[in-house]
Amino acid sequence: MANPDTRPNADGSVPIKLLHDRVLVRETGEDGERRSSGGIVIPATAQVGRKLAWARCVAVGPNVRTISVGDRVLFEPEDRGSVELQGQEYVLLRERDIHAVAAEHASTAGTGLYL
């Protein structure tokens, strides 16, 4: 049996079928050198407390309700499983492990509660 083609599409999405409420994301690499509001350069090697990370959503499972492919999501890097596809590193999360979505379609109309 031949291996399935998991090369990223032109839009960055990955042709993979996720199950249930799973979300596959690719970290955006914003963990490099940064500047404080006062202009002080903070090197990438500086020890930082628990810090959340941004990533781009590349695939979602059928039961995911609030996240779409292409959204930027905020998650905790320690709560993750990673997988390598075609030489690219991805993070596999559950929808409930994502803290926020930065997207044009994000709405504040709903409560976001899981009832």
Helices and strands as residue ranges (DSSP letters): E 22-27, E 34-35, E 41-42, E 53-60, E 72-75, E 81-85, E 88-94, G 95-97, E 98-102
